[in-house]
Amino acid sequence: MRQPVREYLLTLCVTAAVTHLLTGPSRKFAIAAGAMPAVRARDVHHEPTPRLGGIAMFGGLCAGLVMASRLPHLQGVFEVKEPQALLSGAVLIWLVGVLDDKFEIDAVIKLGGQLIAAGVMVQQGLRIMWLPVPGIGTVILNDTVGTLLTVALIVITLNAVNFVDGLDGLAAGMVCIAATAFFLYAYRLWYGHGIEAAAPATLFSAVLMGMCLGFLPHNLHPARIFMGDSGSMLIGLVMAGCAITATGRVDPDALKLFGTERAAVHAMVPVYIPLLLPLTVIALPLADLVLAFVRRTWHGRSPFAADRGHLHHRLLGIGHSHRRSVLIMYFWSGLIAFGAVAYSVHNTSFWIVSCLALLSAAGLVLLLLPRLSPHLPRRAARLVPARCRRAGGTDDSAQ
């Protein structure tokens, strides 16, 4: 048991170290390449900041997978097709992101690149194969339905992460929280209950944690470099890969047996977790994505047009500072993600629900605190340039 933990920690540390060390050269390259757009009215940063942080994150991803392939307890993961499929999709989506960071390609072209990357992953075997349906049970999907659902999940996830990448350190921190929650769940399935098919998801989540942790020191406010679309779409794709791998290879009957260890009312919970957990960990970005789509189309604008209505913009608007807004988003992401994991493994759900209710109440108080104190909005307003208060906050395209 200890040896696999050490190997995962080693993989995580190598991924984080390589990402961290490559971020500095990536910043210099971005400046030299001109991937440093001028500050716009909707941006919250004061000076032009280089993008292309995704170059360092992609290097960390490759280093982590190479390291894992050399470790005895993790070599078996590479005997299946999932790592190759994930890496193939990551290469394509990373290239699309790099082009967008440099040339700001059209949104339709970018969506086409996302669909191609998702299709390549499906063709190489990374596909949702079953769905738990309440009242019916586990439904095995045919190739067409499984392909469509897989492509949709990949595209929605990476765009949700891309949309929330609007404040320094926000996307990397939220995805790191998500990856940590998924790692705990997948690791428990593999080594706690002997479900070896959960091994790829466990590895992907560990590598994803390393990518985010290595990049965060450079991206915290005030950020020296933005991950750009090359980074936000990349980590969104890896997160989707974690979820799809779990539903593509883990036997649902094994999850049912895993569920019978608890009370009958919770027996089906583990069957739903591989699909529900990724949705809970991107609940905030996904809600932001849906609200942005509705808001923009309602006003007759393109759903891909940048605006100032994102959740993090609203936090700034009610008086929270930049750092405080990011921490609040971290809090809610962690509460939802780790709450879902705790509910799936704990014998007494009453205490879990009670703790979540108390933490939610505390989070609401924290969220509304600027409105309760008339001095906080004025203090936070001084932290935002006047032109940003007139035109709104940053957008995912700003980073």
C-alpha positions as CSV (number, residue, x, y, z in Angstrom):
1,M,0.0,0.0,0.0
2,R,2.8,2.5,0.9
3,Q,4.7,1.9,-2.3
4,P,2.0,2.9,-4.7
5,V,1.4,6.1,-2.6
6,R,5.0,6.9,-2.9
7,E,5.0,6.4,-6.6
8,Y,2.0,8.6,-7.0
9,L,3.6,11.3,-4.9
10,L,6.8,11.0,-7.0
11,T,4.8,11.3,-10.2
12,L,2.9,14.4,-8.8
13,C,6.2,16.0,-7.6
14,V,7.9,15.4,-10.9
15,T,5.0,16.9,-12.8
16,A,4.8,19.9,-10.5
17,A,8.6,20.5,-10.7
18,V,8.8,20.3,-14.5
19,T,5.8,22.6,-14.8
20,H,7.2,25.1,-12.4
21,L,10.6,25.1,-14.0
22,L,9.3,25.5,-17.5
23,T,6.9,28.3,-16.6
24,G,9.7,30.9,-16.5
25,P,11.1,30.0,-20.0
26,S,7.5,29.9,-21.3
27,R,7.0,33.4,-20.0
28,K,10.1,34.6,-21.8
29,F,9.1,32.8,-25.0
30,A,5.6,34.3,-24.8
31,I,7.0,37.8,-24.6
32,A,9.4,37.2,-27.5
33,A,6.6,35.7,-29.6
34,G,4.3,38.6,-28.9
35,A,1.7,36.4,-27.1
36,M,1.1,39.3,-24.7
37,P,-2.0,41.3,-25.7
38,A,-2.6,44.8,-24.6
39,V,-4.7,45.5,-21.6
40,R,-8.4,45.9,-22.6
41,A,-11.2,47.7,-20.9
42,R,-12.7,44.5,-19.4
43,D,-9.3,43.3,-18.0
44,V,-8.5,43.6,-14.3
45,H,-4.8,43.4,-14.6
46,H,-2.9,46.6,-14.9
47,E,0.0,45.7,-17.3
48,P,0.2,43.4,-20.4
49,T,0.7,39.9,-19.2
50,P,2.1,37.1,-21.3
51,R,0.0,34.0,-22.0
52,L,1.2,30.5,-23.2
53,G,1.5,29.1,-19.7
54,G,0.0,26.0,-21.2
55,I,3.5,25.2,-22.7
56,A,4.8,24.5,-19.2
57,M,1.7,22.6,-18.2
58,F,2.0,20.4,-21.3
59,G,5.7,19.7,-20.5
60,G,4.6,18.7,-16.9
61,L,2.0,16.4,-18.3
62,C,4.5,14.6,-20.5
63,A,7.1,14.4,-17.8
64,G,4.5,12.9,-15.3
65,L,3.4,10.3,-17.7
66,V,7.0,9.3,-18.6
67,M,7.9,9.0,-14.9
68,A,4.8,6.9,-14.2
69,S,5.6,4.6,-17.1
70,R,9.0,3.8,-15.4
71,L,7.6,3.0,-11.9
72,P,6.9,-0.7,-11.2
73,H,3.5,-0.3,-9.6
74,L,2.2,2.1,-12.3
75,Q,3.6,0.4,-15.4
76,G,0.4,-1.7,-15.8
77,V,-1.6,1.5,-16.5
78,F,0.3,1.9,-19.8
79,E,-0.7,-1.6,-20.9
80,V,-4.2,-0.2,-21.7
81,K,-5.1,2.4,-24.3
82,E,-6.3,5.2,-22.1
83,P,-2.9,7.0,-21.6
84,Q,-2.2,7.0,-25.3
85,A,-5.7,8.3,-26.1
86,L,-5.4,11.1,-23.4
87,L,-2.0,12.2,-24.7
88,S,-3.2,12.3,-28.3
89,G,-6.1,14.5,-27.4
90,A,-3.9,16.6,-25.2
91,V,-1.4,17.3,-28.0
92,L,-4.2,18.4,-30.4
93,I,-6.0,20.6,-27.9
94,W,-2.7,22.1,-26.7
95,L,-1.8,23.1,-30.3
96,V,-5.2,24.7,-30.8
97,G,-4.7,26.6,-27.5
98,V,-1.2,27.8,-28.5
99,L,-2.5,29.1,-31.8
100,D,-5.4,30.9,-30.0
101,D,-3.0,32.5,-27.4
102,K,-0.9,33.8,-30.2
103,F,-3.3,34.7,-33.0
104,E,-6.7,34.7,-31.2
105,I,-8.4,32.3,-33.7
106,D,-12.1,32.4,-34.4
107,A,-14.3,30.7,-31.8
108,V,-15.9,28.4,-34.4
109,I,-12.4,27.2,-35.5
110,K,-11.5,26.6,-31.9
111,L,-14.6,24.6,-31.3
112,G,-13.8,22.5,-34.4
113,G,-10.4,21.8,-32.9
114,Q,-12.0,20.7,-29.7
115,L,-14.3,18.3,-31.5
116,I,-11.4,16.8,-33.4
117,A,-9.4,16.3,-30.2
118,A,-12.4,14.7,-28.5
119,G,-13.0,12.5,-31.6
120,V,-9.4,11.3,-31.6
121,M,-9.6,10.3,-28.0
122,V,-12.8,8.3,-28.7
123,Q,-11.3,6.6,-31.7
124,Q,-8.4,5.5,-29.5
125,G,-10.7,3.9,-27.0
126,L,-11.5,6.5,-24.4
127,R,-15.3,6.4,-24.3
128,I,-18.2,6.3,-21.9
129,M,-19.5,2.7,-22.1
130,W,-22.4,2.7,-19.5
131,L,-24.7,5.0,-17.7
132,P,-26.6,4.4,-14.4
133,V,-30.3,5.3,-15.0
134,P,-32.5,5.8,-11.9
135,G,-35.2,3.2,-11.7
136,I,-33.7,1.1,-14.6
137,G,-30.2,0.4,-13.5
138,T,-27.0,0.3,-15.6
139,V,-27.5,0.8,-19.3
140,I,-24.8,-0.3,-21.7
141,L,-24.3,2.3,-24.4
142,N,-23.9,1.5,-28.1
143,D,-21.0,3.0,-30.0
144,T,-22.9,6.0,-31.4
145,V,-24.5,7.1,-28.1
146,G,-21.3,6.5,-26.2
147,T,-19.3,8.5,-28.7
148,L,-21.7,11.5,-28.7
149,L,-21.8,11.6,-24.9
150,T,-18.0,11.3,-24.6
151,V,-17.4,14.1,-27.1
152,A,-20.0,16.3,-25.4
153,L,-18.5,15.7,-21.9
154,I,-15.0,16.6,-23.1
155,V,-16.1,19.8,-24.9
156,I,-18.3,21.0,-22.1
157,T,-15.7,20.3,-19.4
158,L,-12.8,22.1,-21.2
159,N,-15.0,25.0,-22.1
160,A,-16.3,25.3,-18.5
161,V,-12.7,25.4,-17.2
162,N,-11.8,28.0,-20.0
163,F,-14.8,30.2,-19.0
164,V,-13.8,30.3,-15.3
165,D,-10.2,31.2,-16.1
166,G,-10.8,34.9,-15.4
167,L,-8.9,35.8,-12.3
168,D,-5.3,35.1,-11.3
169,G,-4.9,31.6,-10.0
170,L,-8.7,30.8,-10.2
171,A,-8.8,28.0,-12.8
172,A,-5.6,26.3,-11.7
173,G,-6.7,26.3,-8.1
174,M,-10.2,25.0,-8.8
175,V,-9.0,22.3,-11.1
176,C,-6.4,21.2,-8.5
177,I,-9.2,20.9,-5.9
178,A,-11.2,18.9,-8.4
179,A,-8.3,16.6,-9.2
180,T,-7.5,16.0,-5.5
181,A,-11.1,14.9,-4.8
182,F,-11.1,12.6,-7.8
183,F,-7.7,11.2,-6.8
184,L,-9.0,10.3,-3.3
185,Y,-12.1,8.5,-4.8
186,A,-10.2,6.7,-7.6
187,Y,-7.4,5.6,-5.3
188,R,-9.8,4.2,-2.8
189,L,-11.5,2.1,-5.6
190,W,-8.2,0.7,-6.7
191,Y,-6.2,0.0,-3.6
192,G,-9.0,0.1,-1.1
193,H,-11.4,-2.3,-2.9
194,G,-9.2,-3.9,-5.5
195,I,-10.8,-2.4,-8.6
196,E,-7.8,-2.2,-10.8
197,A,-9.7,-0.6,-13.7
198,A,-9.6,2.6,-11.7
199,A,-5.8,2.8,-12.0
200,P,-5.8,5.2,-15.1
201,A,-8.2,7.6,-13.5
202,T,-6.0,7.7,-10.4
203,L,-2.9,8.4,-12.4
204,F,-4.5,11.1,-14.5
205,S,-5.8,12.9,-11.5
206,A,-2.4,12.8,-9.8
207,V,-0.7,14.2,-12.9
208,L,-3.4,16.9,-13.1
209,M,-2.7,18.0,-9.5
210,G,1.0,18.3,-10.3
211,M,0.3,20.4,-13.4
212,C,-1.8,22.9,-11.4
213,L,0.4,23.0,-8.3
214,G,3.5,23.7,-10.4
215,F,1.9,26.5,-12.3
216,L,0.0,28.2,-9.4
217,P,3.1,30.0,-7.9
218,H,3.5,31.9,-11.1
219,N,-0.2,32.6,-11.6
220,L,-1.3,33.8,-8.1
221,H,-2.3,37.4,-7.9
222,P,-0.6,39.4,-9.2
223,A,0.1,36.9,-12.0
224,R,3.3,37.0,-13.9
225,I,1.9,34.7,-16.7
226,F,-1.5,33.4,-17.7
227,M,-2.1,29.8,-18.7
228,G,-4.1,31.0,-21.7
229,D,-6.3,28.7,-23.7
230,S,-3.3,26.4,-24.2
231,G,-3.4,25.7,-20.5
232,S,-7.1,26.0,-19.5
233,M,-8.3,23.7,-22.3
234,L,-5.5,21.3,-21.6
235,I,-6.4,20.8,-17.9
236,G,-10.1,20.7,-18.7
237,L,-9.4,17.9,-21.2
238,V,-7.3,15.9,-18.6
239,M,-10.1,16.4,-16.0
240,A,-12.6,15.0,-18.5
241,G,-10.3,12.1,-19.2
242,C,-10.4,11.2,-15.5
243,A,-14.2,10.9,-15.6
244,I,-14.4,9.1,-18.9
245,T,-11.7,6.6,-17.9
246,A,-13.7,5.7,-14.7
247,T,-16.9,5.1,-16.6
248,G,-15.1,3.4,-19.5
249,R,-13.3,0.7,-17.7
250,V,-14.7,0.3,-14.1
251,D,-17.2,-2.5,-14.0
252,P,-20.5,-1.1,-12.6
253,D,-21.3,-4.4,-11.0
254,A,-18.0,-4.0,-9.0
255,L,-19.2,-0.6,-7.9
256,K,-22.5,-2.1,-6.7
257,L,-20.7,-4.7,-4.6
258,F,-18.6,-1.8,-3.2
259,G,-21.9,-0.1,-2.3
260,T,-23.3,-3.0,-0.4
261,E,-20.8,-2.4,2.4
262,R,-23.1,0.5,3.5
263,A,-26.7,0.8,4.2
264,A,-29.1,-0.2,1.4
265,V,-30.2,3.4,0.8
266,H,-26.6,4.2,-0.2
267,A,-25.9,1.1,-2.2
268,M,-26.2,2.8,-5.5
269,V,-24.2,5.9,-4.6
270,P,-20.8,4.6,-5.8
271,V,-22.3,3.6,-9.2
272,Y,-23.2,7.3,-9.8
273,I,-20.0,8.8,-8.4
274,P,-17.7,8.3,-11.5
275,L,-20.2,10.5,-13.4
276,L,-21.4,12.7,-10.7
277,L,-18.1,13.6,-9.1
278,P,-16.7,15.3,-12.3
279,L,-19.9,17.2,-12.5
280,T,-19.7,18.3,-8.9
281,V,-16.1,19.4,-9.2
282,I,-16.9,21.6,-12.2
283,A,-20.3,22.6,-10.9
284,L,-19.3,26.3,-10.5
285,P,-17.6,26.5,-13.9
286,L,-20.4,24.6,-15.5
287,A,-23.0,26.9,-14.0
288,D,-21.0,29.9,-15.2
289,L,-20.9,28.4,-18.7
290,V,-24.6,27.9,-18.8
291,L,-25.4,31.3,-17.4
292,A,-23.0,33.0,-19.8
293,F,-24.6,31.2,-22.8
294,V,-28.2,32.1,-21.7
295,R,-27.2,35.7,-20.9
296,R,-25.4,36.4,-24.1
297,T,-28.0,34.7,-26.4
298,W,-30.8,36.5,-24.5
299,H,-29.2,39.8,-25.4
300,G,-28.7,38.8,-29.0
301,R,-24.9,38.4,-28.7
302,S,-22.8,35.4,-29.7
303,P,-22.4,32.9,-26.8
304,F,-18.6,33.2,-27.3
305,A,-18.5,37.0,-27.0
306,A,-16.7,38.1,-23.9
307,D,-18.7,40.0,-21.2
308,R,-18.5,41.0,-17.6
309,G,-21.2,38.8,-16.1
310,H,-19.2,35.8,-14.9
311,L,-19.4,34.6,-11.3
312,H,-16.0,36.0,-10.4
313,H,-17.0,39.4,-11.9
314,R,-20.0,39.4,-9.7
315,L,-17.9,38.7,-6.6
316,L,-15.7,41.7,-7.5
317,G,-18.8,43.8,-8.2
318,I,-20.3,43.3,-4.7
319,G,-17.1,44.4,-3.1
320,H,-14.7,41.4,-2.7
321,S,-11.1,41.9,-3.5
322,H,-9.3,39.9,-6.1
323,R,-7.7,37.4,-3.7
324,R,-10.9,37.1,-1.6
325,S,-13.0,36.3,-4.7
326,V,-10.6,33.6,-5.7
327,L,-10.6,32.1,-2.2
328,I,-14.4,32.1,-2.1
329,M,-14.5,30.2,-5.4
330,Y,-11.9,27.8,-3.9
331,F,-14.1,27.3,-0.9
332,W,-17.2,26.4,-2.8
333,S,-15.4,24.1,-5.2
334,G,-13.8,22.2,-2.3
335,L,-17.1,22.0,-0.4
336,I,-19.0,20.5,-3.4
337,A,-16.2,18.2,-4.5
338,F,-15.1,16.8,-1.1
339,G,-18.6,16.7,0.1
340,A,-19.5,14.4,-2.8
341,V,-16.6,12.1,-2.0
342,A,-17.3,12.1,1.7
343,Y,-21.0,11.2,1.1
344,S,-20.0,8.3,-1.1
345,V,-17.7,6.6,1.4
346,H,-19.1,7.5,4.8
347,N,-21.4,5.2,6.7
348,T,-23.5,7.9,8.3
349,S,-24.7,10.4,5.8
350,F,-26.5,12.5,8.5
351,W,-23.3,13.9,9.8
352,I,-22.0,14.5,6.3
353,V,-25.1,16.4,5.3
354,S,-25.1,18.4,8.6
355,C,-21.4,19.4,8.1
356,L,-22.1,20.4,4.5
357,A,-25.1,22.5,5.6
358,L,-23.0,24.3,8.3
359,L,-20.2,25.0,5.9
360,S,-22.6,26.2,3.2
361,A,-24.1,28.6,5.8
362,A,-20.6,29.9,6.6
363,G,-19.9,30.2,2.9
364,L,-23.0,32.3,2.4
365,V,-22.1,34.6,5.2
366,L,-18.6,35.0,3.7
367,L,-20.1,35.6,0.3
368,L,-22.5,38.4,1.5
369,L,-20.0,40.0,4.0
370,P,-19.2,43.0,1.7
371,R,-22.9,43.8,1.5
372,L,-23.2,43.6,5.3
373,S,-20.3,46.0,5.8
374,P,-20.5,49.3,3.9
375,H,-16.8,49.8,4.1
376,L,-15.7,46.7,2.2
377,P,-17.1,47.6,-1.2
378,R,-15.3,51.0,-1.2
379,R,-12.1,49.3,-0.2
380,A,-12.4,46.6,-2.9
381,A,-13.4,49.2,-5.5
382,R,-10.0,50.9,-5.0
383,L,-8.3,47.7,-6.0
384,V,-10.0,47.7,-9.4
385,P,-9.1,50.3,-12.1
386,A,-11.7,52.8,-13.0
387,R,-11.9,51.6,-16.6
388,C,-12.5,48.0,-15.3
389,R,-15.3,49.1,-13.1
390,R,-16.9,50.8,-16.0
391,A,-16.5,47.9,-18.4
392,G,-16.5,45.0,-16.0
393,G,-13.9,42.4,-15.0
394,T,-11.7,40.1,-17.0
395,D,-12.9,37.2,-19.1
396,D,-11.6,33.9,-19.9
397,S,-10.1,35.3,-23.1
398,A,-8.2,37.8,-21.0
399,Q,-6.0,35.1,-19.7
